[in-house]
Amino acid sequence: MNNLKKIGLTALGTAMISTGAHAATMDVTGGTSIFFGGQDHTDQGNGWSMTDSISFAASGEMDNGWTVSTSLEMDNNAFDDRSISIDTGNGKLTLAGKGGSGPVGAWDDVTPSANEEAHGVAVAGTQTGATSDASNANMFIFDYTSIDNIAIKAAYNPSHTTTRVESSTEIGIHYTGIDGLNVYYAMGENNDDPYTAGRKELRNAAIKYAAGSFTVGYQVNEVDSDIADKDQDFTAMGVSYAISDDVSVSLNTSKVEYEQSTLDDQESTGVSVSYTQGGITVSASHSNIDNVAGAPTSDNSGYEVNFAFAF
């Protein structure tokens, strides 16, 4: 960075401070999770693992009413997701250095589940759904929520490497005008690596409705690539039932359809259960997956059990 840029950034920081931000607040949250999982038709080693994370979030209000906030997350002893945002009250602009998500990624599967989606259980090679959203690093995200019952979300990921020579964009809308109903639609372009992976046009649509103890949802995702035989379609359905305030169960299905003629549809069916008491959650899932990643007759099933503590 040259001196002119350094001076410019310093001046910007000084200007922001001089507007008179009120006393900032900081929150610290975190958690630890113990995982045990495996596959029914594949030899494997130790299925035990443990993860931990801790997050720092700070915010302060400026004299003009705007709120400036920043967050930093450490996963497994390494710094990971980080962002800074400015909220004007009508909208929020965020620069996610890492861990950002535009509407295509944020709404890639909103179907209800007590633990994992049908395709999310630990089976090696499983296609997790046709989303293919852009890289989550150095992403600008704008959230606009000043229209009643409508939220607009947009993302811009500028070009910045020798492979990502073109920017990627996404925009989406989330409607909540009917009690219990959520409707999502998002579209965008992923140009992370146009020469090797191709340019991709992305579309997501989903609906979810909650009534009493039941929640049902349906999701459709599409990826259209400018490389031949690389298009994919993804559909998912889910229903969850809250047995009590602490116990939930769910049934989920999903399908990935491939344009490539040598691949068969990957179809997944899974069940999940979870129990929550305070900051402790115990959950389990089991899934059957046919034609893993489109490979004909490559069928498998997987299971997982999680014990998580959050503070």
N, C-alpha and C positions, 0 to 999 in steps of 0.2 A: 504494500500500500504506500503510495507516495505521500509527501508531506501535505499537499493540498487536500487530499482526501482525509488525512488525519485531522487537519485543522477543521474541515467541514463537519466531521463527525463530532469532534469536541465541541464545536459551537452549537450543534444541534442538541447535544446532551445538556450543555449549559443553559440553552434557551428553555428546554423542558423543565429543568430544575427551577429556573427563575420564575416560572409561572406560578409557583407556590403550591406544590403538591402537599396534601395533608399527610399526617402520620401514616406510614405504611403498616400493613399487617402481614404476617407470615403464618402459613399453615404447613404443618409437616404431617404427611400420611405415609403409610407403608403397609407391607404385608409379606407373608411367607406362605408358600404353597408346597405341599408334598404330593407327589404324583406317582401312581403305580398304574402301568398299562401294558398292553401287549396285543399280539395278533394270534388268532387261532390257527392259522395255516402257514405260519412262517417261523422258522427257528430264530431265536433271538437271545440276547444276553440279559443282563439285569434290567428289569423294567422299572426300577425305582429312580426317582430324580427329585431334586429340590430346587426351587427358585425363590428369590426374594427381591423386593424392590422398596425404594423409599423415594418420596417425592417432596419437593419443596415448592411452594407457591406463595408469591408475594404480590401485593397490590396496594395501590394508593390512589386517592382521588385528588384531581387537580382543581384549582380555583374555578375553572370554567365548567366543572361538573364531569369532565371526562375521567375515565378510570384507566390507569396504566397497570398492567399485570405481567408477570413473568413466571415461568415454571421450569423446573429442572428435575429430571428423574434419573435415579441410579438403579440399574438392574444388575443383579449378580456382581456387585462390586465394580461396575463400570458405568460411567455416565452415558446416558442414552437419550431419550426424548427431551427436547427443550424448545421453548417458544417464548415470544414476547408479543403482547397485544395491546391495542388501544380501543376502548369502548366508548363511543360517543353518546350512548343511550338509544340511538336509532339503529346503530350497526356496530359491528366489531371487526377490526382488521387485525389479522394475526400473521406473523412471520414465524413459521415452524422451521427451525434449524434442522430438526429431525423429529419424526413421529407425527407429522401433520397428515391430515386426511381430507380430501375434497369430498363432495357428495357421492361420487361413484364408489369410493372406498368406504366411506362412513355408512352407506346404506347398501352394502353388497349383499347382506342377508339379514333382514330384520324379522324373519319368522320367529315366533316364540319358542324358547327351549329352556328346560330346567337346568341344562348344563352345556352340552355340545350340539352343534348341528349334526345331521345324519352323516355328512361327509367329513366331520371334524375330528372324529375319533382316530386314535393312533394306528393308522394303517399306512405303511410306507407306500409312497407313490400316488396316493389318492389325489385326484383333481379336486381342489377345494371350491371350484365355482368359476364361471366365466366372468371375471371382473377386470383384471389387467389394468388397474388404475395406475397413474403415473407414480414415479418415485416420491416418497414422503419427505425427502430432504430439501431444505431451502424452498419451501412452498409458501406462497401467499394465499391466505384464506379469508374470505369476507362473508360474514353472517349478518343478514338484514332481517329484523324481526319486528318492525314497527307497523306492519299490516296485521290486523286482527286475524288470528287463526292461520296465518300463512308465514312460513319462514323460508327465506331464500338463502341458498348457500352457493358460493362460487369459489373456485380455486385456480391459481395461475402458477405454473412451475416453469420458470425461465430456463432457456438453454444456458449451459455453463460448463460442458465438458466436450471432449473431442467426439464422443459418441452422441450425446444429447445436443445436437446442433439446432434443434427446433424446440420451441416451447410447447407445453401441454396445458390444456384448459379444461375445466369442468364447470357445470352449473346445474343446480337442482332446486326443487321446490318441495316443501313438506306442508301438508294441509291437515289441520286438526279441528275443523269447524263443527264436527258432530261428536258428541260425547262418546268416548271410547274408540273413536275411529282415527287411524293414522294412514295417510296416503302419501307415497313418495314417488318422485320421478326425477331422474338425473341423466345427463348426457355429457359427453366430452370426447376429447382426443388424447391419446397417449402417444407421444413422439419421443419417448425416452431413448430409443435406439432405432431410428427409422431405417437404417441401412441393413442391420442384422435381424432385428426382431420385427421390423415393419411398422408402418403407421396403423394405429388401431382407432376405430370409432366405437365408442362405448355407450350403452344405454341400459339403465336400470329402471324398473317399475315395481312397486310393492304396495300391498294393502294389508293392514292389520287391524283387527277389531277385538275389543275386550268387553265382555258382558258378564258381570258377576265373577265367578271363579274361573271362567273359561276365557282363553285368548286364542284366536286363530289368525293365521297369516299366509299370504301367498306372494311369491317373488319370481320375477322374470328378469334375467340379465342377458345381454347380447354383446358379443365382440365381433366386429367386422374388420378383418385385416386386409391390407393391400397385397399380402403374400398369399398365393394360391393355396387352397385347402387348409387354411388356418382359422376360419370362422368357427365360433363356438356359441351355443345357446345353453343357458342354465335356467332350470326351474326348481323351485323348492316350495314345500308346504309344511306347515307345522301347527300343532294344537297343544296347548298346555293347560293344566288344571291345577289350581291351588287347593290342595286338600285342607290346608289350614294356613295360618299366617307364616308358619315355619316350613311346611313341606309342600313341594311342587313336583309334578310329573309331566312328561311331555312325550309326544310321538312326532317324528320328523321324517320327511322323505325328500330326496333331491335327485335330479337327473342332469347330466352334462351330455349334450349332443354335439358331435364333431362333424365338420364338413368333410374331413378326410375319409375316403371310402373304406380304407383299411381298418378304421377304428369303429368299435361298437359303442353304443351309449353306455356311459357309466351310471349305474343306478344304485342309490343308497337308501337304506331304511334304518332308523335308529330310535332307541328309547333312552330317556334320561330321568333321573330323580335327584332332588337336592333337598337338604335339610339345613336351615340357618337358625342359629341361636346367637344373638348379639353379633360379635365380629367374627364368629366361627361359621364356616360353611363346609359341609361334607356333601359331595356330589359323586354321581357315577353315571356312566353311559356305556351302551353297547350298540354296535352298528354292523349290519351286513352290507357288503359292497360288491356288486357284480361288475365285471369288466373294468378293473382298476385302471384308471388313466386311459380307458378306451381299448385296452388289450383284450381281445376275445378270449373267453373262458378263464381269464385271470380274476378269479373270485376270492374274496377274503372277508374276514370279520375281525373286529377289534373291540377292545374294552379298555376302560380307564376308571380309576377311582382317585378323587382329589380331596385333600384336606387343606383348607385355606384359612388363615387367620389375618384379619385386617385391623389396622388401628388408625 
